[in-house]
Amino acid sequence: MDKIAFFDTKPYDKIYFDALKEQYGIEIEYFESKLSPRTAVMAKGTRAVCAFVNDDIGKETISALKENGIDMIAMRCAGYNNVDLSAADGVISVARVPEYSTHAIAEHALALLLTLVRKTHKAYIRTRDSNFSLNGFVGFDLHGKTLGVIGTGKIGATFIEIGRGLGMNVIAYDPFPSLGYLEYVPLEELFARSDVISLHCPLTSSTYHIINDYSINQMKDKVIILNTSRGALIDTEALINGIKSGKIGGAGLDVYEEESEFFYEDLSESILKDDVLSRLIMMPNVLITSHQAFLTREALECIAHTTLGNLRSFFDGEPLVNEIKKRK
């Protein structure tokens, strides 16, 4: 069997990859450590590594992997902004899972939105203490409100259908409009008209901090902002300032721009050393989940199938349809 090194392993990863590895003829050595220049040597003796969103796959890591005989990086996720593609070009093959469950992420965005608007998380805690007061729980109808979606790929399109199903008026921004039935508008207009703004775009140089002081100032008062895409789409300090001023009525965040040291880890017995994240968590109108939007049974099975399929194709010398960068 061909052997791979699997980094940043969680218990749910092993369940789904172990169930399928023999089918693909792949042996897996699991490591809990994140992939980095320091841990890359742990992959020695394998031909490929499997990595995730918060692994450090910069120039030093790629060099270290190559020195230890690694020919392929199989990302078990759609995003790859943590990979130095210029360093990988011609040196090591990089593949990804372009999609796994658009519904999982879109439905999680809805869960964040409904929880913020109807304060069900607070009601759950209050009633467990036998406090049945409704004070402070006034929300608002989503029906008839304007939903602005930034990015209309498969996940964005799925969330658009959810919004339309709720009776929301949906507008969108995408540099490459693809949905003929939808009203596409410039970003400035989307900011000005939307009651709810949801981010479903990749992180690129043009989308980095797409939510910032300037864009927030263009928004409606009490706007709700949702982000289930990438943390650095939002300038966190600008977000905090917008919440403190009352301009932003609430934020539902499944990602955070400095999440790599915190998300996916149990830090319940530690002092959180990120003051910005601590401030966000303490705000009553901010709901944070730890990059779990993808986490459904269906999505995990799809991720395992696609990742192992990518590896099998590479080992067999077959065309790698999900390849981002090729080695020479």
Secondary structure as GFF3:
##gff-version 3
##sequence-region A 1 328
A	DSSP	beta_strand	2	6	.	.	.	ID=ss1
A	DSSP	alpha_helix	11	24	.	.	.	ID=ss2
A	DSSP	beta_strand	26	30	.	.	.	ID=ss3
A	DSSP	three_ten_helix	40	43	.	.	.	ID=ss4
A	DSSP	beta_strand	48	51	.	.	.	ID=ss5
A	DSSP	alpha_helix	59	67	.	.	.	ID=ss6
A	DSSP	beta_strand	72	75	.	.	.	ID=ss7
A	DSSP	alpha_helix	85	88	.	.	.	ID=ss8
A	DSSP	beta_strand	93	95	.	.	.	ID=ss9
A	DSSP	alpha_helix	102	118	.	.	.	ID=ss10
A	DSSP	alpha_helix	120	128	.	.	.	ID=ss11
A	DSSP	beta_strand	146	150	.	.	.	ID=ss12
A	DSSP	alpha_helix	154	165	.	.	.	ID=ss13
A	DSSP	beta_strand	169	173	.	.	.	ID=ss14
A	DSSP	beta_strand	183	184	.	.	.	ID=ss15
A	DSSP	alpha_helix	187	193	.	.	.	ID=ss16
A	DSSP	beta_strand	196	199	.	.	.	ID=ss17
A	DSSP	alpha_helix	213	217	.	.	.	ID=ss18
A	DSSP	beta_strand	223	227	.	.	.	ID=ss19
A	DSSP	three_ten_helix	231	233	.	.	.	ID=ss20
A	DSSP	alpha_helix	236	245	.	.	.	ID=ss21
A	DSSP	beta_strand	248	253	.	.	.	ID=ss22
A	DSSP	three_ten_helix	259	261	.	.	.	ID=ss23
A	DSSP	alpha_helix	275	282	.	.	.	ID=ss24
A	DSSP	beta_strand	286	288	.	.	.	ID=ss25
A	DSSP	alpha_helix	297	315	.	.	.	ID=ss26
A	DSSP	beta_strand	323	325	.	.	.	ID=ss27
###
